[in-house]
Amino acid sequence: MPTAHAPPEPRPLGDAAIEIVAPPDTDPEALRHALAAAALPGVRDAIAGTRRVVLHLDPVAAWHVDPGAPSPAAALAPAVAAAARDARAHHVAPPEPVVLPACYDGDCAPDLADVAARTGLAPDEVIARHLAARYVVGLVGFLPGFAYLHGLDPALALPRRGTPRARVPAGSVGVAERMTGVYPGESPGGWHLIARVPLPMFDAHAAPPARLARGATVRFTRIDREAHDALARAHPRRDAPASHDAPAALLVEKPGLLTTVQDAGRWGVHAAGVGQAGWFDDVAPRVANALVGNREDAAVLECTLAGPTLVVARDALVALAGADMSPTLDGVPVAMHRPLPVRAGQRLALGGAVTGCRTYLAIDGGIDVPPTLGSASTQLRGAFGGHAGRALRPGDALATGAPAPVAAWLLERGAARGGALDAVAPPREFATAPIAGARLGLLVDAHAADAIATAAAAALPGTWTVAHTSDRMGLRLTGPRLHVPPSVARVASEPTVLGTVQLPPDGEPIVLGVDRQVTGGYLVAGAVASVSRAALAQLRPGAHCQFVVVPLERAARALLARERRLAEACAAIAHALHRAAHR
């Protein structure tokens, strides 16, 4: 345990993050501010939890900060110590107090009578106690902009609902345990709803996007239904924009099971409860982009389990990588992992994934949508980013950016036809459909309680099956039920990282994905190594997987070697495209 004078020790959290336990005399949020202000190399984002600050890393760049250091945590230790000193020396002013108007009447308060009955209070007394309290924002993170407000009157403390609602309206005020909070958008939820706030709690197009920030003091003031409705009309939620006003390149005839616009992800806004999103598989979309001459981070379509049918609106170069969805062009089978010239009016259809889970479709110029909070990625839970903040629907029209010169040259000269591109392909390592199962590298949390870490390391290498409830938020695994001691089943909420292996009370692990919430309160057994991210992303419901415990340094070496091979493959593809263009 650090003392008031000892510098905090950064510790690896998987291989794509480090965590810092804030010293007792340092507020975690103040430490986060200091670390964010330091603009540390290799660091993508910083977020504070109950006691810890987590720095999200670029897992490749972070290992080059100090090649002589045993880990990025060690390389960044001096800068972290300096930031901790700065956090103690400089007071961070809390955000301005916030007053939220709330309606406690009728359908704005569907659980008010039940809360009154369960607490033994009259409904008016429940309202009075909720209004009298002064709250402080703790963590932000269940949803983008969802703030956990501490300070609820103990008389109103209730366990969460036994069965969560499938739909909680935006603005609903809930109470659970010793907290209250306002749902910023429509979502499932298990809190007891006693009021509704008519103001937007999160706006991805505002600065800052979240109405409530950590450390702010909050109180509620009562309004009637007429005032609620008037405020709601005066402050409508802004819809996410669709594609730019540019000629469409692709028209959606059938959307597939879940097809979204994604790029490399969204960083710098975790503190507002906004996660990374982005493509789940971090290899296939980069290969697809290389095959059409795009930048590696250009926006693509991520197609899950069953792909879309698209009508091509202009001559273009497209490519498909990842799970084999048996693509056809005007009914004729076409190859995966190859540049594919298409003409206006043709129909490109993707079927169900034969193996694997996700296919990525790149088109020359990249899918062109207005960036939101620095990214084109779709944030499904927040309903922003990508195309109108949602999965594609029939009738959607997608624009593209300007093609790379090589793609434009190929199309203008007609060099993309006649077999000129037949030899343009990635090496087998990056052109093979995912297998039905996977062995995932696991980095065990060496700082967990010894007994728990030992049990996790011994049990997790068993064979697990991906549950049908799995999605981009996380993969739920069924198999040998792990024993999770009740004393550690729930822990203080701390920041999560991609690939975190959580152990909930039911003993069935959850591996967190790209759409995970940014904080979580389950016991953590470790994290999937970044080199296994693509394999994780391609696990479909019903697939089997195994965990193989690996040391941090070995996982990093494997990732860096893979990235070198991928860079060489993409360079070779670019060279082959230029050769084809100048035949």
Secondary structure as UniProt FT lines:
FT   STRAND          11..12
FT   TURN            14..15
FT   STRAND          17..21
FT   TURN            24..25
FT   HELIX           28..38
FT   TURN            41..42
FT   STRAND          43..48
FT   STRAND          52..57
FT   TURN            59..60
FT   HELIX           61..64
FT   TURN            67..68
FT   HELIX           72..89
FT   STRAND          98..103
FT   HELIX           106..108
FT   TURN            110..111
FT   HELIX           112..119
FT   HELIX           123..132
FT   STRAND          135..140
FT   TURN            144..145
FT   STRAND          147..150
FT   HELIX           154..156
FT   STRAND          165..168
FT   TURN            170..171
FT   STRAND          172..177
FT   STRAND          179..182
FT   STRAND          187..189
FT   STRAND          192..196
FT   TURN            204..205
FT   TURN            214..215
FT   STRAND          217..223
FT   HELIX           225..234
FT   STRAND          248..254
FT   STRAND          259..262
FT   HELIX           270..272
FT   HELIX           284..291
FT   TURN            292..293
FT   TURN            296..297
FT   STRAND          300..304
FT   STRAND          309..312
FT   STRAND          316..322
FT   STRAND          328..329
FT   TURN            330..331
FT   STRAND          332..333
FT   STRAND          340..342
FT   TURN            344..345
FT   STRAND          347..349
FT   STRAND          358..363
FT   TURN            364..365
FT   TURN            373..374
FT   TURN            380..383
FT   TURN            386..389
FT   TURN            394..395
FT   STRAND          397..400
FT   HELIX           405..413
FT   TURN            414..416
FT   TURN            418..423
FT   HELIX           428..430
FT   STRAND          438..444
FT   TURN            446..447
FT   HELIX           450..459
FT   TURN            460..461
FT   STRAND          463..466
FT   TURN            468..469
FT   STRAND          474..478
FT   HELIX           486..488
FT   STRAND          490..495
FT   TURN            498..499
FT   STRAND          500..503
FT   TURN            505..506
FT   STRAND          510..512
FT   TURN            514..515
FT   STRAND          519..528
FT   HELIX           530..532
FT   HELIX           533..537
FT   TURN            541..542
FT   STRAND          544..549
FT   HELIX           552..581
//
